[in-house]
Amino acid sequence: MSTTAPELLAACEARDRAKISTLVSSISKHAWTVIPGQAMVELEPLRILVWHETGGSGINTYETVIVQIFVDEENAKHFSYRFSPDELQLPNYIPVADRRVPPSAD
């Protein structure tokens, strides 16, 4: 399955989390650009940013996958969703080492 911008935009406008998860998960691994702390892919006119957020300690540790979908610059519309790692299967695309922003050298 190849995700298209119109179907992803339609899922966002319908607030269909299951469809958004399926569509974002199905984007080819090779389409993603991974930088420390986040991954990005462009489906004209959409830009999709994904990053992982972790917190807590011990048995209260959690991980959240955040997805932001930006529509073209003129429109300035964007959508933001939080998923569990089980809901949004992207660990292959964003290696654990690349999920965290390295500490600054300040």
C-alpha positions as CSV (number, residue, x, y, z in Angstrom):
1,M,0.0,0.0,0.0
2,S,1.3,3.4,-0.9
3,T,0.0,6.3,1.2
4,T,-1.1,9.4,-0.7
5,A,-1.5,12.9,0.6
6,P,-5.3,13.2,-0.2
7,E,-6.1,10.0,1.8
8,L,-4.0,11.0,4.8
9,L,-5.5,14.5,4.8
10,A,-9.0,13.0,4.6
11,A,-8.2,10.8,7.6
12,C,-6.9,13.8,9.5
13,E,-10.0,15.9,8.8
14,A,-12.2,12.9,9.8
15,R,-10.1,12.5,13.0
16,D,-9.8,8.8,12.1
17,R,-6.8,7.8,14.4
18,A,-6.9,4.2,13.2
19,K,-6.7,5.2,9.5
20,I,-4.0,7.8,10.3
21,S,-1.9,5.1,12.1
22,T,-2.3,2.7,9.2
23,L,-1.4,5.3,6.6
24,V,1.6,6.7,8.4
25,S,2.9,3.2,9.3
26,S,2.7,2.2,5.6
27,I,4.9,4.9,4.3
28,S,8.1,3.3,3.0
29,K,11.1,3.1,5.3
30,H,13.2,4.6,2.5
31,A,11.0,7.7,2.2
32,W,11.8,8.9,5.8
33,T,14.6,11.3,6.6
34,V,15.9,10.6,10.1
35,I,17.7,13.2,12.1
36,P,18.5,12.9,15.8
37,G,15.3,13.1,17.7
38,Q,12.8,13.0,14.8
39,A,11.9,11.7,11.4
40,M,10.3,13.6,8.5
41,V,8.7,12.6,5.2
42,E,7.1,14.8,2.6
43,L,3.9,13.8,0.7
44,E,3.3,17.0,-1.3
45,P,1.7,19.2,0.0
46,L,2.0,17.5,3.4
47,R,5.0,17.3,5.7
48,I,4.9,14.7,8.4
49,L,7.1,14.9,11.5
50,V,7.4,12.0,13.9
51,W,9.3,11.8,17.2
52,H,9.3,9.7,20.4
53,E,8.8,11.1,23.8
54,T,9.7,9.1,26.9
55,G,9.4,9.8,30.6
56,G,8.8,8.5,34.0
57,S,11.0,6.0,35.8
58,G,10.9,2.4,37.0
59,I,7.5,0.8,36.4
60,N,6.0,4.2,35.5
61,T,8.1,4.6,32.3
62,Y,6.1,5.5,29.2
63,E,6.8,6.1,25.5
64,T,4.6,8.2,23.2
65,V,4.9,8.6,19.4
66,I,4.0,12.1,18.3
67,V,2.9,12.7,14.8
68,Q,2.4,16.2,13.3
69,I,1.1,16.6,9.8
70,F,1.5,20.0,8.2
71,V,-0.5,21.1,5.2
72,D,1.1,23.5,2.7
73,E,2.7,26.6,4.1
74,E,0.0,29.0,2.8
75,N,-2.8,27.0,4.5
76,A,-0.9,26.9,7.8
77,K,-3.1,24.1,8.9
78,H,-1.7,21.2,10.9
79,F,-2.8,18.1,12.8
80,S,-1.1,16.6,15.8
81,Y,-1.6,13.1,17.3
82,R,-0.2,11.0,20.1
83,F,0.1,7.3,19.7
84,S,1.5,4.5,21.8
85,P,4.4,2.6,20.1
86,D,2.0,-0.3,19.7
87,E,-0.6,1.8,17.9
88,L,1.9,3.3,15.5
89,Q,4.5,0.8,14.3
90,L,7.5,3.0,13.4
91,P,10.4,1.5,15.3
92,N,12.0,0.2,12.1
93,Y,12.0,3.7,10.6
94,I,13.3,5.5,13.6
95,P,16.1,3.5,15.3
96,V,16.2,3.9,19.1
97,A,19.6,5.7,18.9
98,D,18.1,8.3,16.6
99,R,15.0,9.0,18.7
100,R,16.8,11.0,21.3
101,V,18.3,14.4,20.6
102,P,22.0,14.3,21.7
103,P,22.9,16.5,24.7
104,S,24.2,19.9,23.7
105,A,27.9,20.7,24.1
106,D,27.2,23.9,26.0
